[in-house]
Amino acid sequence: TVDVDFVKRRISRRTAAIVGIAGTTALGAVDPIAELSELAIERGVYLHVDAAFGGMILPFLKELGYKVPDFDFKLEGVCSITIDPHKMGLAPIPAGGLLFRDEGLTEKISFETPYLAGGGVKSFTIAGSRPGGAVAAVWALMRIMGRRGYREVAQWCMRLTERLALGVERIDGVDLLIKPVMNVVGIRPRFMSVRRFSANMRRIGWMLSEFPSHLRVVLMPHHSEELVDTLLSDIRRALRLKIEEGSKDLSLELRHDRYA
């Protein structure tokens, strides 16, 4: 997560805004938004929260009793929030959202399109014709799912997440990078490079997101406990694979390990 003291030292007269993340891509971690909010108020700077990933699951986890730090407009310094319904909102791509504390900010970025609907129509995003299907899908999903439906999704995803995290902790040869805050698990091998571990997993049939420090698994509502158990079994297999057992493509991957 972000170092608030570092952010504080970097703020100057040229600072346009500071940004915190609620649900990082790599691990689903949440920056100390409350501290950033206090800093933003103290220094008079704009604070934007990137909750594209976490915005549609963290609030429901909080309703379920999970310990989730505040990141939204409850914090006085938060000025705007990005939330993508096409992530944990389960909507089709593309469906991104931008929320403002002050509605007046939309007026500052709006422009009129005089030739539409008799004139006087204001636009707030990039000009150009785009399909509205995703917007309709988001509306329909929220009407159908409701808060209860999204709570059920969050609960199932975290049940799978906790099952995977516990299983990873019991495997000798890998580490759980952090205790999951949301439905993301980071797995780091102890005795081989991340690149080699990733290549071994691919050989078995798993294409997991590869980061410099770990492999990432995002647990989604269509996943099952059986799938999690199979993944844990295959992680053990991947740790046992030897270089010479690899295919030609795998060997090519492994030759780069010395530089990883």
C-alpha positions in Angstrom: 0.0 0.0 0.0 1.0 3.6 -0.4 3.4 5.3 2.0 1.5 8.3 3.4 4.7 10.0 4.6 6.1 9.7 1.1 3.0 11.3 -0.4 3.2 14.1 2.2 6.8 14.9 1.2 5.9 14.9 -2.5 3.0 17.4 -2.3 4.0 20.8 -3.7 2.3 23.8 -5.3 2.3 21.9 -8.5 0.3 18.9 -7.1 -3.0 18.6 -8.9 -4.3 15.6 -6.9 -3.4 12.6 -4.8 -4.7 9.1 -5.5 -5.4 6.2 -3.2 -6.4 2.7 -4.3 -9.2 0.6 -2.8 -8.5 -2.9 -4.1 -5.2 -3.0 -5.9 -4.8 -5.0 -9.0 -2.0 -7.2 -7.7 -3.3 -8.1 -4.3 -6.7 -6.5 -3.6 -5.1 -4.4 -0.9 -6.6 -1.1 0.3 -4.4 2.0 0.8 -4.8 4.0 4.1 -7.5 6.2 2.5 -8.5 7.7 5.9 -4.9 9.0 6.4 -4.8 10.3 2.8 -8.1 12.1 3.4 -6.7 13.9 6.5 -3.7 14.8 4.4 -5.8 16.1 1.6 -7.8 18.3 3.9 -4.6 19.5 5.7 -2.8 20.4 2.5 -5.9 21.5 0.5 -5.4 19.0 -2.4 -7.9 16.9 -4.3 -8.2 13.2 -3.3 -9.3 10.6 -5.9 -9.9 7.0 -4.9 -9.4 4.3 -7.5 -11.9 1.7 -6.4 -12.4 0.2 -9.9 -11.7 -3.3 -8.5 -12.8 -3.0 -4.9 -15.8 -0.7 -5.2 -18.3 -3.3 -6.0 -17.2 -5.8 -3.3 -15.6 -4.0 -0.3 -18.9 -2.3 0.8 -20.7 -5.6 0.8 -18.0 -7.4 2.7 -18.3 -4.6 5.3 -22.0 -5.3 5.5 -21.2 -8.9 6.1 -19.0 -8.1 9.1 -15.6 -8.2 7.4 -13.0 -5.7 8.6 -12.8 -3.3 5.7 -11.3 0.2 6.0 -13.4 3.2 4.9 -12.5 4.5 1.5 -15.6 6.4 0.3 -17.4 9.7 0.9 -17.7 8.9 4.6 -14.2 10.4 4.6 -14.4 14.2 4.2 -11.3 14.5 2.0 -12.5 12.1 -0.7 -13.5 14.1 -3.7 -14.2 11.4 -6.3 -14.2 7.6 -6.7 -13.8 5.3 -9.7 -15.9 2.1 -9.6 -16.1 -0.4 -12.5 -19.3 -2.4 -12.6 -17.7 -4.7 -15.2 -15.4 -6.1 -12.5 -17.1 -7.2 -9.3 -20.4 -5.7 -10.4 -20.5 -8.6 -12.9 -21.6 -6.3 -15.8 -20.4 -6.8 -19.4 -17.3 -4.8 -20.5 -17.1 -1.8 -20.8 -18.9 -0.4 -17.8 -16.9 2.1 -15.7 -18.2 4.6 -13.2 -17.0 7.9 -11.8 -18.6 9.3 -8.7 -18.2 12.9 -7.5 -18.8 14.3 -4.0 -19.7 17.7 -5.5 -22.1 17.5 -8.4 -20.8 20.9 -9.5 -17.6 19.3 -10.7 -19.4 17.7 -13.6 -20.4 21.2 -14.8 -16.7 22.1 -15.0 -15.9 19.2 -17.4 -19.2 19.2 -19.4 -19.7 20.6 -22.9 -22.9 21.1 -25.0 -23.7 19.1 -28.1 -26.0 21.5 -30.0 -27.1 19.1 -32.7 -28.5 16.4 -30.4 -32.1 16.3 -29.0 -32.8 19.9 -30.1 -29.7 21.3 -28.5 -28.8 22.0 -24.9 -27.6 18.4 -24.3 -24.6 18.2 -22.0 -21.9 15.6 -22.3 -19.5 14.7 -19.5 -17.2 12.2 -21.2 -15.3 11.8 -24.4 -17.4 12.8 -27.4 -18.4 10.1 -29.9 -21.1 7.6 -30.5 -21.0 4.5 -28.3 -23.4 1.6 -27.6 -25.5 1.9 -24.5 -26.0 -1.8 -23.9 -23.5 -1.9 -21.0 -25.3 1.0 -19.3 -28.6 -0.9 -19.6 -27.0 -4.1 -18.3 -25.6 -2.3 -15.2 -29.1 -0.9 -14.5 -30.7 -4.3 -14.9 -28.1 -6.1 -12.8 -28.4 -3.7 -9.9 -32.2 -4.0 -10.1 -32.1 -7.8 -10.1 -29.2 -8.4 -7.7 -29.9 -5.7 -5.2 -27.7 -5.3 -2.1 -28.7 -8.8 -1.0 -27.5 -10.4 -4.2 -24.2 -8.6 -4.1 -23.7 -9.6 -0.5 -24.3 -13.2 -1.5 -21.7 -12.9 -4.3 -19.2 -11.3 -1.9 -19.8 -14.0 0.8 -19.3 -16.9 -1.7 -16.1 -15.3 -3.2 -14.6 -14.8 0.3 -15.5 -18.3 1.3 -13.5 -19.6 -1.7 -10.7 -17.0 -1.0 -10.3 -18.2 2.6 -10.3 -21.8 1.5 -7.5 -21.1 -1.0 -5.5 -18.9 1.4 -5.7 -21.6 4.1 -4.6 -24.3 1.7 -1.7 -22.2 0.4 -0.5 -21.7 4.0 -0.4 -25.5 4.5 1.8 -26.1 1.4 5.5 -26.3 2.1 7.2 -24.4 -0.7 4.9 -21.4 -1.2 3.9 -18.4 0.9 0.7 -16.4 1.1 1.9 -12.9 0.2 -0.7 -11.1 2.4 -3.9 -12.0 4.3 -6.6 -11.4 1.7 -8.6 -8.2 2.2 -11.0 -9.1 -0.7 -11.2 -12.0 -3.2 -7.6 -11.9 -4.3 -4.9 -14.4 -3.3 -1.2 -13.8 -3.9 1.1 -16.9 -4.0 4.9 -16.7 -3.8 7.1 -19.7 -4.4 10.0 -20.1 -1.9 12.5 -22.3 -3.8 12.0 -21.3 -7.5 11.5 -18.0 -9.3 8.0 -16.7 -10.0 8.6 -17.1 -13.7 9.5 -20.8 -13.3 6.5 -21.4 -11.0 4.2 -19.7 -13.5 5.7 -21.8 -16.3 5.1 -25.0 -14.3 1.5 -24.0 -13.6 1.0 -23.3 -17.3 2.3 -26.7 -18.2 -0.3 -28.3 -15.9 -3.0 -26.1 -17.4 -3.3 -23.0 -15.2 -2.8 -19.6 -16.7 -2.5 -17.4 -13.6 -1.7 -13.7 -13.6 2.0 -13.3 -13.1 3.5 -10.4 -11.1 7.2 -9.9 -10.3 6.7 -11.0 -6.7 3.9 -13.6 -7.0 1.1 -15.3 -8.9 -2.4 -13.9 -8.5 -5.7 -15.7 -8.2 -9.0 -13.8 -8.3 -11.9 -15.9 -6.9 -15.2 -15.2 -8.7 -18.8 -16.4 -8.1 -18.7 -19.0 -10.9 -15.8 -20.8 -9.2 -16.3 -23.8 -6.9 -14.7 -25.4 -3.9 -13.7 -28.3 -6.1 -11.9 -25.9 -8.4 -10.0 -24.4 -5.4 -9.0 -27.9 -4.2 -7.8 -28.9 -7.7 -5.7 -25.7 -7.8 -4.1 -26.5 -4.5 -3.3 -30.0 -5.7 -1.8 -28.7 -8.9 0.3 -26.1 -6.9 1.9 -29.0 -5.2 2.5 -30.7 -8.5 4.1 -27.5 -10.0 6.5 -27.4 -7.1 7.7 -30.9 -7.8 8.2 -30.4 -11.5 11.9 -30.5 -12.6 13.3 -28.4 -15.4 14.2 -31.4 -17.5 10.6 -32.6 -17.5 9.4 -29.5 -19.3 8.3 -29.2 -22.9 10.3 -27.2 -25.4 8.2 -24.1 -24.7 8.6 -24.6 -21.0 12.3 -24.9 -21.3 12.4 -21.6 -23.2 10.5 -20.0 -20.3 13.0 -21.5 -17.8 16.1 -20.2 -19.6 15.0 -16.7 -18.7 14.8 -17.5 -15.0 18.4 -16.5 -14.4 17.4 -13.0 -15.3 14.2 -12.9 -13.3 
